[in-house]
């Protein structure tokens, strides 16, 4: 059975409605002790992110991924596969750190990165595309076209929504199936929009459905259908940019947080950034 470890490799600070919105950036180590799979590869170091997009934060880059893996006794050389949920800058950088890995991405995502929906243009970066295209196939790069099973207990669903090539790994653990949903609802509020445990602004009329995110290539109906499909094929969802996700599954296991108390998206930065956070 697999274990899943959420590795927080940094944060982005995004101005929003007169406040500073904090987005934690995660990658996920999926391991059974023999196979070591990384889901997403995060963002580059924050100085370069600031140069590209004029947003600040902390972390990112090779150093933070190395540190996260080292906490589990691993190095980048131990990673056999890197599964990219999509190719936005905060999910698909740093693949050059994994010389022994096969990077797995949907073919439709690669095409979309070349000619993206106009509103997505800032989120795709040429150096990420160049690194992927420079990897030798089939060992270095694997292009998929739809659902597939990477290995027993690791199924991937193709769910066009946030991007055309969005893919969600569903990982079987000793306590059930965890869907690493990435930006298909990157916060619990999108999955449980009427539940006060998920959001401090519950929307009652959405009690029987989900809420689509604001950045999308597909229609709202397609997005919600994708969320339903993931829910029907998993036991819990793990959003990409919520501070309250389980960090070590299956030891940590919940479908929804107990409250909004741990949601730090608008918390003062100085009080909650780890004191030992490496700053690029």
C-alpha positions in Angstrom: 0.0 0.0 0.0 1.1 3.5 -0.7 1.7 6.3 1.8 1.4 10.0 0.7 3.4 12.8 2.1 2.5 16.4 1.4 5.7 18.5 1.0 5.2 22.2 1.5 8.0 23.8 -0.5 6.9 27.4 -0.4 4.2 30.0 -0.6 3.0 32.6 -3.0 1.6 36.0 -1.7 -1.0 37.2 -4.1 -2.8 40.6 -3.7 -6.5 40.0 -3.6 -9.4 42.3 -2.6 -7.0 44.7 -0.8 -5.4 41.9 1.2 -2.5 39.6 0.7 -3.7 36.1 -0.1 -1.3 33.3 0.8 -1.1 30.2 -1.4 0.9 27.3 0.0 2.8 25.4 -2.7 2.9 21.6 -2.3 4.3 18.6 -4.0 3.4 15.0 -3.0 5.7 12.1 -2.3 3.8 8.8 -3.0 5.8 5.8 -1.8 5.4 2.1 -0.9 9.0 1.8 0.2 10.2 0.6 -3.2 8.5 2.9 -5.7 8.9 6.6 -5.2 6.6 8.9 -7.2 6.3 12.6 -7.0 3.1 14.3 -7.9 3.8 17.8 -9.2 7.2 19.4 -9.0 6.4 22.9 -7.7 7.7 26.3 -8.6 11.1 27.7 -9.2 12.8 29.7 -6.5 10.8 32.7 -5.4 13.3 35.3 -6.7 12.7 34.1 -10.2 8.9 33.9 -9.7 9.0 37.5 -8.6 10.9 38.4 -11.8 8.4 36.6 -14.0 5.1 37.4 -12.3 5.7 40.3 -9.8 4.4 38.2 -6.9 6.3 37.5 -3.7 6.5 34.6 -1.2 9.1 32.2 0.0 10.7 29.0 -1.0 10.5 27.1 -4.3 13.3 25.7 -6.3 15.6 22.7 -5.9 16.6 23.4 -2.3 13.2 23.0 -0.9 12.4 19.9 -2.8 15.7 18.3 -1.7 14.9 19.2 1.9 11.4 17.7 1.7 12.6 14.5 0.2 15.5 14.3 2.7 13.0 14.3 5.5 11.9 10.9 4.2 15.4 9.6 3.5 15.3 10.2 -0.2 17.1 12.2 -2.8 15.8 13.4 -6.3 17.7 10.4 -7.8 15.3 8.0 -6.0 12.2 9.4 -7.8 11.1 7.0 -10.6 8.1 9.1 -11.9 7.0 12.7 -11.7 3.3 13.0 -12.5 2.3 16.6 -13.4 -1.3 17.4 -12.7 -0.9 20.3 -15.2 1.8 22.6 -16.5 1.3 25.8 -14.7 4.4 27.4 -13.3 3.7 26.5 -9.6 3.2 22.8 -10.4 5.6 21.8 -13.2 8.9 23.5 -12.6 12.1 21.8 -11.3 11.7 18.6 -13.5 15.4 18.9 -14.3 16.1 17.9 -10.7 15.0 14.3 -11.5 17.4 12.7 -14.0 16.2 9.1 -13.4 12.4 9.9 -13.5 9.9 9.6 -16.2 7.8 12.8 -16.3 4.1 12.0 -17.1 1.8 14.5 -18.6 -1.3 14.5 -20.7 -0.6 15.2 -24.4 -3.5 17.7 -24.4 -1.7 19.7 -21.7 1.5 19.9 -23.7 -0.5 21.3 -26.6 -2.3 23.7 -24.4 1.0 25.0 -23.0 2.1 25.8 -26.5 -1.1 27.6 -27.4 -2.9 28.4 -24.2 -6.3 29.8 -23.5 -5.5 33.6 -23.4 -6.2 34.0 -19.7 -3.7 31.2 -19.0 -0.8 32.8 -20.8 1.0 34.1 -17.7 0.9 30.7 -16.0 2.8 28.7 -18.7 6.6 29.4 -18.9 8.9 28.6 -21.8 11.7 27.2 -19.7 9.3 24.5 -18.3 8.3 23.5 -21.8 11.9 23.5 -23.0 13.0 21.2 -20.2 10.1 18.7 -20.8 10.7 18.6 -24.6 14.4 18.1 -24.0 13.8 14.8 -22.1 14.4 11.7 -24.1 11.3 9.6 -24.8 10.1 7.2 -23.6 12.3 7.0 -20.5 12.3 10.7 -19.7 8.9 11.8 -20.9 5.6 9.9 -21.1 2.6 11.5 -22.9 -0.8 10.1 -22.0 -4.1 10.5 -23.7 -6.9 9.9 -21.1 -7.2 7.9 -18.0 -4.4 5.4 -17.1 -3.0 3.3 -14.3 0.6 4.1 -13.6 1.0 1.1 -11.3 -1.2 -0.9 -9.1 -2.9 1.4 -6.6 -2.0 4.6 -8.6 -4.8 5.5 -11.0 -4.9 8.8 -12.9 -8.1 10.4 -14.2 -8.0 12.9 -17.1 -10.4 15.7 -16.0 -10.4 18.7 -18.3 -11.4 21.7 -16.2 -8.7 24.1 -14.9 -6.7 23.2 -18.1 -7.5 20.8 -20.9 -4.9 18.3 -19.8 -5.7 18.4 -16.1 -5.1 15.0 -14.5 -5.8 13.8 -11.0 -3.9 10.9 -9.3 -6.1 8.6 -7.2 -3.9 6.7 -4.8 -4.9 3.7 -2.8 -3.8 3.6 0.8 -4.5 1.4 3.8 -7.5 3.7 4.7 -8.9 4.3 1.3 -8.4 6.3 -1.9 -7.0 9.8 -1.8 -7.4 12.0 -4.8 -4.6 14.5 -5.2 -6.8 17.0 -6.9 -4.3 19.9 -7.4 -6.1 22.9 -8.9 -9.4 21.0 -9.6 -10.7 22.8 -6.6 -7.5 24.0 -4.9 -9.2 24.8 -1.6 -11.8 22.9 0.4 -14.3 25.6 -0.2 -14.7 24.5 -3.8 -15.5 21.0 -2.8 -17.8 21.9 0.1 -19.1 25.4 -0.7 -22.0 25.3 1.8 -20.1 23.8 4.7 -18.9 26.2 7.4 -16.0 23.9 8.2 -14.6 24.4 4.7 -15.2 28.1 4.3 -16.0 31.1 6.5 -18.5 32.2 3.8 -20.7 29.2 3.1 -23.0 29.5 0.2 -26.3 27.7 1.0 -27.6 27.4 -2.5 -24.5 25.3 -3.4 -25.3 22.6 -0.8 -25.9 19.9 -3.4 -23.0 20.7 -5.8 -19.5 22.0 -6.1 -18.0 25.4 -7.0 -15.8 25.8 -10.1 -12.6 27.8 -9.8 -12.0 31.2 -11.4 -9.2 30.1 -13.8 -10.4 27.6 -16.2 -10.2 26.5 -19.8 -13.4 24.5 -19.8 -17.0 25.4 -19.0 -18.4 25.6 -15.5 -20.6 22.6 -16.1 -17.6 20.6 -17.4 -15.6 21.6 -14.3 -18.3 20.5 -11.9 -18.8 17.2 -13.8 -15.0 16.6 -13.4 -15.2 17.2 -9.7 -18.2 14.8 -9.4 -16.2 12.2 -11.3 -13.3 12.5 -8.9 -15.5 12.3 -5.9 -17.2 9.2 -7.2 -13.8 7.5 -7.6 -12.1 8.5 -4.3 -12.7 8.7 -0.5 -11.0 12.0 0.2 -9.7 14.9 -1.9 -6.5 16.8 -1.2 -6.5 20.3 -2.6 -3.3 21.9 -3.8 -3.4 25.3 -2.1 -5.2 24.8 1.2 -3.1 24.9 4.5 -5.4 22.3 6.1 -4.6 19.3 4.0 -3.4 16.0 5.5 0.4 16.0 5.6 1.0 12.3 6.1 -1.6 9.9 4.7 -3.0 7.5 5.8 -1.9 8.5 9.3 -3.7 11.8 8.7 -7.0 11.3 7.1 -10.1 13.5 6.7 -12.5 14.3 4.0 -13.0 17.8 5.3 -11.2 19.9 8.0 -12.8 20.3 11.4 -13.1 24.1 11.0 -11.6 27.1 9.2 -9.3 27.7 12.1 -6.2 26.4 10.3 -6.9 28.2 7.1 -4.0 30.7 7.0 -4.8 32.2 3.6 -5.2 35.7 5.1 -3.1 35.2 8.3 -0.3 37.7 9.0 2.7 36.4 7.1 5.4 37.2 9.8 3.6 35.2 12.4 3.1 31.9 10.5 5.9 31.4 8.1 8.2 28.7 9.5 11.2 30.2 11.2 13.5 27.7 9.4 12.1 28.4 6.0 14.9 28.7 3.5 14.5 31.9 1.6 15.8 32.1 -1.9 
